[in-house]
Amino acid sequence: MRRIMDLLAAIKREERKLERQLSKLQKQFDGLRAAAKALGSRTSKESLKSKSELCPLLQKQRFQRRQKRGGQNSEPRRTRRR
């Protein structure tokens, strides 16, 4: 039982580490997108496409974190598509 708890703790530490890395990379990506937009290049349009692919993944990750915590708002937000 002790080993299982140690493994779970190690997994959680690794998860936090990866989330910090993801946050740093997202900030760098945002900076690059802003620079590309300022220069008026085509890459800014391509990066917007990439961000739209990232959004569902980020929402899923937030939802999973809320579920782990057992928060009241563990349901994902439903938005109406236009």
C-alpha positions as CSV (number, residue, x, y, z in Angstrom):
1,M,0.0,0.0,0.0
2,R,2.9,2.3,0.8
3,R,4.4,1.8,-2.6
4,I,1.2,2.7,-4.3
5,M,0.9,5.9,-2.4
6,D,4.5,6.7,-3.3
7,L,3.8,6.1,-7.0
8,L,0.7,8.3,-6.9
9,A,2.7,11.1,-5.2
10,A,5.4,10.8,-7.9
11,I,2.8,10.8,-10.7
12,K,1.2,14.0,-9.2
13,R,4.6,15.7,-8.9
14,E,5.3,14.9,-12.5
15,E,1.9,16.1,-13.6
16,R,2.5,19.5,-11.9
17,K,5.9,19.7,-13.5
18,L,4.5,19.1,-16.9
19,E,1.7,21.6,-16.4
20,R,4.3,24.3,-15.5
21,Q,6.2,23.4,-18.7
22,L,3.0,23.6,-20.7
23,S,2.3,27.0,-19.2
24,K,5.7,28.3,-20.1
25,L,5.4,27.0,-23.7
26,Q,2.0,28.6,-24.1
27,K,3.4,32.0,-23.0
28,Q,6.2,31.6,-25.5
29,F,3.8,30.7,-28.2
30,D,1.6,33.7,-27.4
31,G,4.6,35.9,-27.6
32,L,5.6,34.5,-31.0
33,R,2.0,34.9,-32.3
34,A,2.0,38.5,-31.1
35,A,5.3,39.1,-32.9
36,A,4.0,37.5,-36.1
37,K,0.8,39.5,-35.9
38,A,2.8,42.7,-35.4
39,L,4.8,41.9,-38.5
40,G,1.6,41.1,-40.4
41,S,2.8,37.7,-41.6
42,R,0.7,34.7,-42.6
43,T,2.0,32.7,-39.6
44,S,-0.4,34.6,-37.3
45,K,-3.3,33.1,-39.1
46,E,-1.8,29.6,-38.9
47,S,-1.1,30.0,-35.2
48,L,-4.7,31.0,-34.6
49,K,-5.7,27.7,-36.1
50,S,-3.3,25.9,-33.7
51,K,-4.7,27.7,-30.7
52,S,-8.3,26.6,-31.7
53,E,-7.0,23.1,-31.6
54,L,-5.5,23.6,-28.2
55,C,-8.6,25.1,-26.5
56,P,-10.6,21.8,-26.3
57,L,-7.6,20.1,-24.8
58,L,-7.1,22.8,-22.2
59,Q,-10.9,22.7,-21.3
60,K,-10.7,19.0,-20.9
61,Q,-7.6,19.4,-18.6
62,R,-9.4,22.0,-16.5
63,F,-12.5,19.8,-16.2
64,Q,-10.4,16.8,-15.1
65,R,-8.6,18.9,-12.4
66,R,-12.0,20.1,-11.1
67,Q,-13.3,16.5,-11.0
68,K,-10.2,15.4,-9.0
69,R,-10.8,18.2,-6.4
70,G,-14.5,17.3,-6.2
71,G,-15.5,20.8,-6.8
72,Q,-19.1,21.9,-7.1
73,N,-18.7,23.0,-10.7
74,S,-17.2,19.8,-12.1
75,E,-19.5,20.0,-15.2
76,P,-17.9,21.6,-18.2
77,R,-19.4,24.8,-19.4
78,R,-21.8,24.5,-22.3
79,T,-21.6,27.2,-24.8
80,R,-23.9,27.7,-27.7
81,R,-22.3,27.6,-31.1
82,R,-23.2,30.4,-33.5
